[in-house]
């Protein structure tokens, strides 16, 4: 009876402890020992499932096989017009296109395959500013992205249509993860470091 109580107490302690417990129970004057081992595989599996769920929420890689220029080309094949920006965001390329009739569209492109994931029309009212900025431009967003590739992996291209210093703002990411901002001239495609990038 004493042996059963000791085993029951050790087993209960192992359950409460939540891990692997080993105990020796000695009964009376006997030299016999009994070993009780309990492994809680269910709890370990649950902890591993939690860790897997945490990894699932990790951000997508900086860029896939599809470059910014290729994503812009795919978006324009789907929705003809003028690409005004492209950004790798939430695991897909998002390209803003100013289409005919000054209608704005956002086209999402898969970064690993170049396929169109979806498109939607947006309510924007700055078409006049874009037209004014691009009036004498010779360099498109796609060309700006290709030009900036010499500085690293392009993760965004955006038209800067403010002031006298208009151009394509591009962001690149080096293999080590360093991010840099560049300005691509609208007429000459010259790439210069963005003065605002400290």
KOLFIKE-40428 format. One line per field, with one value per atom (N, C-alpha, C): atom name; residue in three letters; x negated, y negated, z. Coordinates in steps of 0.2 Angstrom, whole numbers, padded with zeros to 4 digits. Example, Ala and Ser with C-alpha at 12.3 -4.5 7.8 and 13.67 -1.06 7.14 Angstrom:
atomo	c(N_CA_C_N_CA_C)
residuo	c(ALA_ALA_ALA_SER_SER_SER)
c1	c(-0066_-0062_-0066_-0064_-0068_-0064)
c2	c(0028_0022_0016_0011_0005_0000)
c3	c(0039_0039_0039_0035_0036_0039)
END
This chain:
atomo	c(N_CA_C_N_CA_C_N_CA_C_N_CA_C_N_CA_C_N_CA_C_N_CA_C_N_CA_C_N_CA_C_N_CA_C_N_CA_C_N_CA_C_N_CA_C_N_CA_C_N_CA_C_N_CA_C_N_CA_C_N_CA_C_N_CA_C_N_CA_C_N_CA_C_N_CA_C_N_CA_C_N_CA_C_N_CA_C_N_CA_C_N_CA_C_N_CA_C_N_CA_C_N_CA_C_N_CA_C_N_CA_C_N_CA_C_N_CA_C_N_CA_C_N_CA_C_N_CA_C_N_CA_C_N_CA_C_N_CA_C_N_CA_C_N_CA_C_N_CA_C_N_CA_C_N_CA_C_N_CA_C_N_CA_C_N_CA_C_N_CA_C_N_CA_C_N_CA_C_N_CA_C_N_CA_C_N_CA_C_N_CA_C_N_CA_C_N_CA_C_N_CA_C_N_CA_C_N_CA_C_N_CA_C_N_CA_C_N_CA_C_N_CA_C_N_CA_C_N_CA_C_N_CA_C_N_CA_C_N_CA_C_N_CA_C_N_CA_C_N_CA_C_N_CA_C_N_CA_C_N_CA_C_N_CA_C_N_CA_C_N_CA_C_N_CA_C_N_CA_C_N_CA_C_N_CA_C_N_CA_C_N_CA_C_N_CA_C_N_CA_C_N_CA_C_N_CA_C_N_CA_C_N_CA_C_N_CA_C_N_CA_C_N_CA_C_N_CA_C_N_CA_C_N_CA_C_N_CA_C_N_CA_C_N_CA_C_N_CA_C_N_CA_C_N_CA_C_N_CA_C_N_CA_C_N_CA_C_N_CA_C_N_CA_C_N_CA_C_N_CA_C_N_CA_C_N_CA_C_N_CA_C_N_CA_C_N_CA_C_N_CA_C_N_CA_C_N_CA_C_N_CA_C_N_CA_C_N_CA_C_N_CA_C_N_CA_C_N_CA_C_N_CA_C_N_CA_C_N_CA_C_N_CA_C_N_CA_C_N_CA_C_N_CA_C_N_CA_C_N_CA_C_N_CA_C_N_CA_C_N_CA_C_N_CA_C_N_CA_C_N_CA_C_N_CA_C_N_CA_C_N_CA_C_N_CA_C_N_CA_C_N_CA_C_N_CA_C_N_CA_C_N_CA_C_N_CA_C_N_CA_C_N_CA_C_N_CA_C_N_CA_C_N_CA_C_N_CA_C_N_CA_C_N_CA_C_N_CA_C_N_CA_C_N_CA_C_N_CA_C_N_CA_C_N_CA_C_N_CA_C_N_CA_C_N_CA_C_N_CA_C_N_CA_C_N_CA_C_N_CA_C_N_CA_C_N_CA_C_N_CA_C_N_CA_C_N_CA_C_N_CA_C_N_CA_C_N_CA_C_N_CA_C_N_CA_C_N_CA_C_N_CA_C_N_CA_C_N_CA_C_N_CA_C_N_CA_C_N_CA_C_N_CA_C_N_CA_C_N_CA_C_N_CA_C_N_CA_C_N_CA_C_N_CA_C_N_CA_C_N_CA_C_N_CA_C_N_CA_C_N_CA_C)
residuo	c(UNK_UNK_UNK_UNK_UNK_UNK_UNK_UNK_UNK_UNK_UNK_UNK_UNK_UNK_UNK_UNK_UNK_UNK_UNK_UNK_UNK_UNK_UNK_UNK_UNK_UNK_UNK_UNK_UNK_UNK_UNK_UNK_UNK_UNK_UNK_UNK_UNK_UNK_UNK_UNK_UNK_UNK_UNK_UNK_UNK_UNK_UNK_UNK_UNK_UNK_UNK_UNK_UNK_UNK_UNK_UNK_UNK_UNK_UNK_UNK_UNK_UNK_UNK_UNK_UNK_UNK_UNK_UNK_UNK_UNK_UNK_UNK_UNK_UNK_UNK_UNK_UNK_UNK_UNK_UNK_UNK_UNK_UNK_UNK_UNK_UNK_UNK_UNK_UNK_UNK_UNK_UNK_UNK_UNK_UNK_UNK_UNK_UNK_UNK_UNK_UNK_UNK_UNK_UNK_UNK_UNK_UNK_UNK_UNK_UNK_UNK_UNK_UNK_UNK_UNK_UNK_UNK_UNK_UNK_UNK_UNK_UNK_UNK_UNK_UNK_UNK_UNK_UNK_UNK_UNK_UNK_UNK_UNK_UNK_UNK_UNK_UNK_UNK_UNK_UNK_UNK_UNK_UNK_UNK_UNK_UNK_UNK_UNK_UNK_UNK_UNK_UNK_UNK_UNK_UNK_UNK_UNK_UNK_UNK_UNK_UNK_UNK_UNK_UNK_UNK_UNK_UNK_UNK_UNK_UNK_UNK_UNK_UNK_UNK_UNK_UNK_UNK_UNK_UNK_UNK_UNK_UNK_UNK_UNK_UNK_UNK_UNK_UNK_UNK_UNK_UNK_UNK_UNK_UNK_UNK_UNK_UNK_UNK_UNK_UNK_UNK_UNK_UNK_UNK_UNK_UNK_UNK_UNK_UNK_UNK_UNK_UNK_UNK_UNK_UNK_UNK_UNK_UNK_UNK_UNK_UNK_UNK_UNK_UNK_UNK_UNK_UNK_UNK_UNK_UNK_UNK_UNK_UNK_UNK_UNK_UNK_UNK_UNK_UNK_UNK_UNK_UNK_UNK_UNK_UNK_UNK_UNK_UNK_UNK_UNK_UNK_UNK_UNK_UNK_UNK_UNK_UNK_UNK_UNK_UNK_UNK_UNK_UNK_UNK_UNK_UNK_UNK_UNK_UNK_UNK_UNK_UNK_UNK_UNK_UNK_UNK_UNK_UNK_UNK_UNK_UNK_UNK_UNK_UNK_UNK_UNK_UNK_UNK_UNK_UNK_UNK_UNK_UNK_UNK_UNK_UNK_UNK_UNK_UNK_UNK_UNK_UNK_UNK_UNK_UNK_UNK_UNK_UNK_UNK_UNK_UNK_UNK_UNK_UNK_UNK_UNK_UNK_UNK_UNK_UNK_UNK_UNK_UNK_UNK_UNK_UNK_UNK_UNK_UNK_UNK_UNK_UNK_UNK_UNK_UNK_UNK_UNK_UNK_UNK_UNK_UNK_UNK_UNK_UNK_UNK_UNK_UNK_UNK_UNK_UNK_UNK_UNK_UNK_UNK_UNK_UNK_UNK_UNK_UNK_UNK_UNK_UNK_UNK_UNK_UNK_UNK_UNK_UNK_UNK_UNK_UNK_UNK_UNK_UNK_UNK_UNK_UNK_UNK_UNK_UNK_UNK_UNK_UNK_UNK_UNK_UNK_UNK_UNK_UNK_UNK_UNK_UNK_UNK_UNK_UNK_UNK_UNK_UNK_UNK_UNK_UNK_UNK_UNK_UNK_UNK_UNK_UNK_UNK_UNK_UNK_UNK_UNK_UNK_UNK_UNK_UNK_UNK_UNK_UNK_UNK_UNK_UNK_UNK_UNK_UNK_UNK_UNK_UNK_UNK_UNK_UNK_UNK_UNK_UNK_UNK_UNK_UNK_UNK_UNK_UNK_UNK_UNK_UNK_UNK_UNK_UNK_UNK_UNK_UNK_UNK_UNK_UNK_UNK_UNK_UNK_UNK_UNK_UNK_UNK_UNK_UNK_UNK_UNK_UNK_UNK_UNK_UNK_UNK_UNK_UNK_UNK_UNK_UNK_UNK_UNK_UNK_UNK_UNK_UNK_UNK_UNK_UNK_UNK_UNK_UNK_UNK_UNK_UNK_UNK_UNK_UNK_UNK_UNK_UNK_UNK_UNK_UNK_UNK_UNK_UNK_UNK_UNK_UNK_UNK_UNK_UNK_UNK_UNK_UNK_UNK_UNK_UNK_UNK_UNK_UNK_UNK_UNK_UNK_UNK_UNK_UNK_UNK_UNK_UNK_UNK_UNK_UNK_UNK_UNK_UNK_UNK_UNK_UNK_UNK_UNK_UNK_UNK_UNK_UNK_UNK_UNK_UNK_UNK_UNK_UNK_UNK_UNK_UNK_UNK_UNK_UNK_UNK_UNK_UNK_UNK_UNK_UNK_UNK_UNK_UNK_UNK_UNK_UNK_UNK_UNK_UNK_UNK_UNK_UNK_UNK_UNK_UNK_UNK_UNK_UNK_UNK_UNK_UNK_UNK_UNK_UNK_UNK_UNK_UNK_UNK_UNK_UNK_UNK_UNK_UNK_UNK_UNK_UNK_UNK)
c1	c(-0004_0000_-0004_-0010_-0014_-0017_-0019_-0022_-0018_-0011_-0006_-0005_-0005_-0005_-0011_-0017_-0023_-0023_-0021_-0020_-0015_-0010_-0004_-0007_-0010_-0013_-0018_-0022_-0028_-0024_-0019_-0016_-0012_-0009_-0006_-0011_-0016_-0021_-0024_-0025_-0027_-0022_-0015_-0010_-0010_-0010_-0010_-0017_-0022_-0029_-0029_-0025_-0024_-0030_-0035_-0040_-0041_-0047_-0049_-0051_-0048_-0050_-0052_-0057_-0060_-0060_-0057_-0058_-0059_-0062_-0063_-0058_-0055_-0051_-0053_-0055_-0057_-0052_-0051_-0045_-0048_-0046_-0048_-0055_-0057_-0064_-0067_-0063_-0065_-0071_-0075_-0080_-0078_-0071_-0069_-0067_-0068_-0067_-0062_-0058_-0054_-0055_-0056_-0057_-0051_-0049_-0043_-0045_-0044_-0046_-0040_-0039_-0033_-0036_-0034_-0036_-0029_-0029_-0023_-0024_-0023_-0024_-0019_-0012_-0007_-0009_-0012_-0014_-0019_-0024_-0030_-0027_-0023_-0020_-0016_-0013_-0009_-0014_-0019_-0024_-0027_-0029_-0032_-0027_-0020_-0015_-0015_-0015_-0015_-0021_-0027_-0033_-0032_-0029_-0028_-0023_-0018_-0013_-0017_-0022_-0025_-0029_-0032_-0036_-0032_-0026_-0021_-0020_-0020_-0019_-0025_-0030_-0037_-0036_-0039_-0039_-0041_-0039_-0041_-0048_-0051_-0058_-0058_-0063_-0063_-0061_-0063_-0062_-0062_-0058_-0058_-0061_-0059_-0063_-0061_-0055_-0052_-0055_-0059_-0061_-0056_-0058_-0053_-0051_-0056_-0054_-0050_-0051_-0047_-0039_-0039_-0032_-0029_-0032_-0029_-0026_-0031_-0029_-0022_-0022_-0016_-0010_-0011_-0005_-0002_-0007_-0005_-0002_-0004_-0001_0007_0008_0014_0019_0016_0019_0015_0016_0012_0013_0008_0007_0000_0000_-0007_-0008_-0013_-0015_-0018_-0016_-0018_-0022_-0021_-0024_-0024_-0029_-0029_-0033_-0030_-0033_-0031_-0037_-0036_-0033_-0027_-0023_-0019_-0019_-0015_-0015_-0021_-0022_-0020_-0019_-0017_-0020_-0021_-0022_-0015_-0015_-0009_-0011_-0008_-0010_-0004_-0005_0000_0000_0006_0006_0011_0009_0014_0016_0022_0025_0028_0031_0035_0040_0042_0047_0045_0039_0036_0039_0040_0043_0036_0036_0031_0032_0027_0028_0022_0023_0018_0018_0012_0011_0006_0008_0004_0001_-0006_-0009_-0013_-0013_-0016_-0024_-0028_-0035_-0039_-0036_-0039_-0038_-0032_-0030_-0028_-0027_-0025_-0018_-0014_-0006_-0003_0003_0007_0011_0011_0014_0021_0022_0028_0027_0032_0032_0038_0037_0043_0042_0048_0048_0048_0044_0043_0046_0048_0050_0044_0041_0035_0037_0035_0036_0030_0024_0018_0016_0020_0018_0015_0017_0015_0007_0006_-0001_-0006_-0003_-0007_-0008_-0003_-0004_-0009_-0009_-0013_-0020_-0021_-0028_-0031_-0027_-0029_-0029_-0027_-0026_-0032_-0038_-0044_-0048_-0046_-0050_-0051_-0057_-0059_-0060_-0060_-0061_-0055_-0053_-0047_-0049_-0044_-0045_-0049_-0047_-0051_-0058_-0059_-0066_-0070_-0067_-0070_-0072_-0068_-0069_-0075_-0075_-0081_-0087_-0087_-0093_-0096_-0091_-0093_-0095_-0094_-0096_-0104_-0107_-0115_-0117_-0112_-0114_-0112_-0108_-0105_-0099_-0095_-0089_-0084_-0080_-0075_-0069_-0067_-0061_-0055_-0057_-0052_-0054_-0049_-0050_-0044_-0045_-0040_-0041_-0036_-0037_-0037_-0042_-0042_-0040_-0034_-0031_-0031_-0035_-0035_-0041_-0039_-0045_-0049_-0055_-0059_-0063_-0064_-0068_-0064_-0060_-0056_-0060_-0058_-0062_-0059_-0062_-0060_-0064_-0060_-0063_-0063_-0069_-0070_-0073_-0071_-0074_-0077_-0084_-0087_-0089_-0089_-0092_-0098_-0103_-0109_-0108_-0113_-0112_-0113_-0117_-0117_-0111_-0106_-0101_-0101_-0106_-0107_-0102_-0098_-0094_-0096_-0096_-0098_-0093_-0092_-0087_-0091_-0088_-0092_-0086_-0089_-0085_-0087_-0082_-0083_-0080_-0084_-0082_-0077_-0072_-0066_-0068_-0074_-0076_-0082_-0087_-0093_-0094_-0090_-0091_-0097_-0100_-0106_-0103_-0107_-0106_-0110_-0107_-0111_-0109_-0113_-0111_-0106_-0100_-0095_-0098_-0098_-0100_-0097_-0091_-0087_-0089_-0093_-0095_-0101_-0100_-0106_-0109)
c2	c(0006_0000_-0006_-0006_-0012_-0013_-0008_-0008_-0011_-0009_-0012_-0020_-0022_-0029_-0033_-0030_-0034_-0034_-0029_-0029_-0034_-0034_-0039_-0046_-0048_-0054_-0056_-0052_-0053_-0054_-0050_-0051_-0058_-0060_-0066_-0072_-0071_-0076_-0077_-0072_-0072_-0075_-0074_-0077_-0085_-0087_-0094_-0097_-0094_-0097_-0098_-0094_-0095_-0093_-0090_-0088_-0080_-0078_-0071_-0071_-0066_-0065_-0058_-0057_-0050_-0050_-0045_-0045_-0037_-0037_-0030_-0029_-0024_-0023_-0017_-0018_-0012_-0010_-0004_-0001_0002_0000_0003_0005_0011_0013_0017_0017_0021_0017_0021_0017_0016_0018_0018_0010_0008_0001_0002_-0003_-0004_-0010_-0010_-0017_-0019_-0025_-0027_-0033_-0032_-0038_-0040_-0046_-0049_-0054_-0054_-0059_-0062_-0068_-0071_-0074_-0069_-0071_-0076_-0075_-0080_-0087_-0088_-0095_-0098_-0093_-0095_-0097_-0092_-0093_-0100_-0102_-0108_-0114_-0113_-0119_-0120_-0114_-0114_-0117_-0116_-0118_-0126_-0128_-0136_-0139_-0136_-0138_-0139_-0133_-0133_-0139_-0140_-0146_-0152_-0153_-0159_-0160_-0155_-0156_-0157_-0155_-0156_-0164_-0167_-0174_-0179_-0175_-0179_-0183_-0188_-0192_-0188_-0190_-0186_-0189_-0185_-0187_-0194_-0198_-0204_-0204_-0199_-0199_-0192_-0190_-0184_-0184_-0179_-0178_-0184_-0187_-0193_-0199_-0203_-0209_-0215_-0220_-0226_-0228_-0228_-0229_-0224_-0218_-0212_-0213_-0215_-0215_-0221_-0227_-0232_-0230_-0227_-0224_-0220_-0215_-0211_-0215_-0220_-0224_-0228_-0230_-0234_-0230_-0223_-0219_-0218_-0217_-0216_-0223_-0228_-0235_-0240_-0241_-0246_-0253_-0257_-0263_-0265_-0270_-0272_-0270_-0266_-0263_-0269_-0271_-0277_-0274_-0268_-0266_-0258_-0255_-0248_-0247_-0243_-0241_-0234_-0231_-0224_-0225_-0223_-0224_-0218_-0216_-0210_-0204_-0202_-0196_-0197_-0203_-0203_-0210_-0211_-0217_-0221_-0227_-0231_-0237_-0237_-0242_-0247_-0253_-0258_-0260_-0260_-0261_-0267_-0272_-0277_-0275_-0273_-0270_-0276_-0274_-0278_-0281_-0288_-0291_-0293_-0293_-0295_-0290_-0284_-0279_-0276_-0276_-0273_-0266_-0261_-0254_-0252_-0247_-0244_-0237_-0234_-0227_-0224_-0218_-0214_-0208_-0208_-0203_-0198_-0191_-0187_-0187_-0188_-0189_-0183_-0177_-0171_-0169_-0171_-0168_-0174_-0180_-0185_-0185_-0181_-0181_-0186_-0188_-0193_-0190_-0193_-0190_-0194_-0200_-0203_-0210_-0214_-0221_-0224_-0231_-0235_-0242_-0245_-0252_-0256_-0261_-0266_-0273_-0276_-0283_-0287_-0290_-0295_-0301_-0307_-0313_-0317_-0313_-0317_-0315_-0314_-0312_-0318_-0324_-0330_-0331_-0330_-0331_-0325_-0319_-0314_-0316_-0318_-0320_-0326_-0331_-0336_-0334_-0330_-0327_-0323_-0319_-0315_-0318_-0324_-0327_-0327_-0328_-0328_-0322_-0317_-0312_-0307_-0304_-0299_-0292_-0292_-0286_-0284_-0278_-0275_-0272_-0270_-0267_-0260_-0256_-0250_-0251_-0256_-0258_-0260_-0264_-0266_-0261_-0256_-0250_-0246_-0245_-0241_-0245_-0252_-0256_-0255_-0255_-0255_-0248_-0243_-0236_-0236_-0241_-0241_-0242_-0245_-0247_-0242_-0237_-0232_-0229_-0225_-0222_-0228_-0230_-0235_-0233_-0236_-0234_-0239_-0245_-0250_-0255_-0257_-0263_-0267_-0274_-0279_-0285_-0288_-0294_-0300_-0304_-0310_-0316_-0318_-0323_-0330_-0331_-0337_-0342_-0348_-0353_-0352_-0355_-0355_-0349_-0345_-0339_-0333_-0333_-0327_-0321_-0315_-0309_-0303_-0297_-0291_-0290_-0289_-0287_-0279_-0277_-0269_-0267_-0262_-0259_-0252_-0251_-0245_-0242_-0235_-0231_-0227_-0228_-0224_-0217_-0212_-0205_-0205_-0210_-0210_-0213_-0215_-0218_-0226_-0229_-0236_-0239_-0245_-0248_-0255_-0257_-0263_-0266_-0273_-0276_-0280_-0279_-0282_-0286_-0291_-0295_-0294_-0292_-0291_-0297_-0300_-0306_-0304_-0308_-0306_-0307_-0311_-0311_-0308_-0307_-0304_-0297_-0295_-0289_-0289_-0294_-0295_-0293_-0288_-0286_-0290_-0293_-0297_-0295_-0295_-0294_-0299_-0297_-0302_-0306_-0313_-0317_-0316_-0314_-0313_-0307_-0303_-0296_-0297_-0297_-0298_-0291)
c3	c(0000_0000_0000_0004_0005_-0002_-0006_-0012_-0017_-0017_-0022_-0021_-0014_-0013_-0015_-0014_-0017_-0024_-0028_-0035_-0037_-0034_-0036_-0035_-0029_-0028_-0033_-0035_-0040_-0047_-0049_-0055_-0055_-0050_-0050_-0050_-0047_-0047_-0055_-0058_-0065_-0069_-0068_-0072_-0071_-0065_-0063_-0066_-0066_-0068_-0075_-0079_-0086_-0091_-0088_-0092_-0091_-0091_-0090_-0083_-0080_-0073_-0071_-0068_-0066_-0058_-0056_-0048_-0046_-0041_-0038_-0032_-0032_-0026_-0022_-0016_-0012_-0007_-0007_-0002_0004_0010_0016_0017_0019_0020_0014_0009_0003_0000_-0004_-0008_-0015_-0016_-0023_-0024_-0030_-0032_-0038_-0039_-0045_-0048_-0054_-0058_-0062_-0061_-0065_-0069_-0076_-0080_-0084_-0085_-0088_-0093_-0099_-0104_-0107_-0107_-0109_-0116_-0121_-0128_-0131_-0128_-0130_-0129_-0123_-0122_-0126_-0127_-0132_-0139_-0141_-0148_-0148_-0143_-0143_-0143_-0139_-0139_-0146_-0149_-0156_-0161_-0160_-0165_-0164_-0157_-0156_-0160_-0159_-0162_-0170_-0173_-0180_-0182_-0178_-0179_-0179_-0175_-0174_-0181_-0183_-0189_-0195_-0195_-0201_-0201_-0196_-0196_-0198_-0199_-0201_-0208_-0209_-0215_-0221_-0227_-0233_-0234_-0238_-0240_-0244_-0244_-0247_-0254_-0258_-0265_-0267_-0272_-0275_-0282_-0286_-0293_-0297_-0296_-0300_-0298_-0303_-0301_-0301_-0299_-0299_-0306_-0311_-0318_-0321_-0319_-0322_-0319_-0312_-0309_-0313_-0314_-0317_-0324_-0328_-0335_-0334_-0330_-0329_-0327_-0323_-0321_-0327_-0331_-0337_-0342_-0342_-0347_-0345_-0338_-0336_-0336_-0334_-0334_-0338_-0344_-0348_-0345_-0345_-0343_-0341_-0336_-0334_-0327_-0326_-0319_-0315_-0309_-0305_-0299_-0297_-0291_-0291_-0288_-0287_-0280_-0276_-0270_-0268_-0265_-0262_-0255_-0254_-0248_-0246_-0240_-0238_-0242_-0245_-0249_-0256_-0259_-0266_-0268_-0275_-0278_-0278_-0277_-0278_-0282_-0288_-0293_-0294_-0294_-0295_-0302_-0305_-0313_-0314_-0317_-0320_-0327_-0327_-0333_-0337_-0343_-0347_-0343_-0345_-0341_-0334_-0333_-0326_-0321_-0322_-0317_-0314_-0307_-0304_-0302_-0303_-0301_-0297_-0293_-0289_-0292_-0294_-0297_-0293_-0290_-0286_-0290_-0289_-0293_-0288_-0290_-0285_-0287_-0281_-0282_-0284_-0284_-0286_-0293_-0296_-0302_-0307_-0305_-0309_-0311_-0308_-0310_-0306_-0309_-0306_-0301_-0295_-0289_-0288_-0291_-0290_-0293_-0294_-0296_-0293_-0292_-0289_-0292_-0293_-0294_-0288_-0288_-0282_-0283_-0278_-0278_-0277_-0282_-0281_-0285_-0283_-0287_-0289_-0289_-0291_-0298_-0303_-0310_-0313_-0312_-0315_-0313_-0307_-0305_-0308_-0309_-0312_-0319_-0323_-0330_-0330_-0326_-0326_-0325_-0320_-0319_-0324_-0328_-0333_-0340_-0341_-0347_-0352_-0350_-0354_-0352_-0348_-0346_-0351_-0351_-0356_-0352_-0346_-0342_-0338_-0339_-0336_-0329_-0326_-0319_-0320_-0326_-0327_-0329_-0333_-0335_-0328_-0324_-0318_-0314_-0313_-0309_-0312_-0318_-0322_-0320_-0321_-0320_-0313_-0308_-0301_-0299_-0303_-0301_-0300_-0303_-0303_-0296_-0291_-0285_-0279_-0282_-0277_-0279_-0275_-0277_-0276_-0281_-0280_-0277_-0271_-0268_-0268_-0271_-0272_-0277_-0281_-0286_-0285_-0285_-0284_-0287_-0290_-0294_-0289_-0288_-0284_-0289_-0288_-0293_-0289_-0284_-0280_-0282_-0283_-0283_-0290_-0290_-0296_-0297_-0291_-0291_-0292_-0298_-0299_-0302_-0300_-0303_-0300_-0301_-0299_-0292_-0287_-0280_-0280_-0279_-0279_-0272_-0270_-0264_-0266_-0264_-0265_-0258_-0259_-0253_-0255_-0252_-0253_-0250_-0252_-0250_-0242_-0239_-0232_-0228_-0232_-0229_-0229_-0231_-0230_-0236_-0234_-0238_-0240_-0246_-0249_-0253_-0253_-0257_-0263_-0269_-0275_-0279_-0283_-0287_-0294_-0298_-0305_-0309_-0313_-0317_-0322_-0323_-0328_-0335_-0336_-0343_-0345_-0341_-0342_-0339_-0335_-0331_-0327_-0325_-0321_-0314_-0311_-0304_-0299_-0294_-0289_-0282_-0277_-0270_-0268_-0265_-0263_-0257_-0258_-0253_-0246_-0246_-0240_-0236_-0240_-0237_-0232_-0226_-0221_-0219)
END
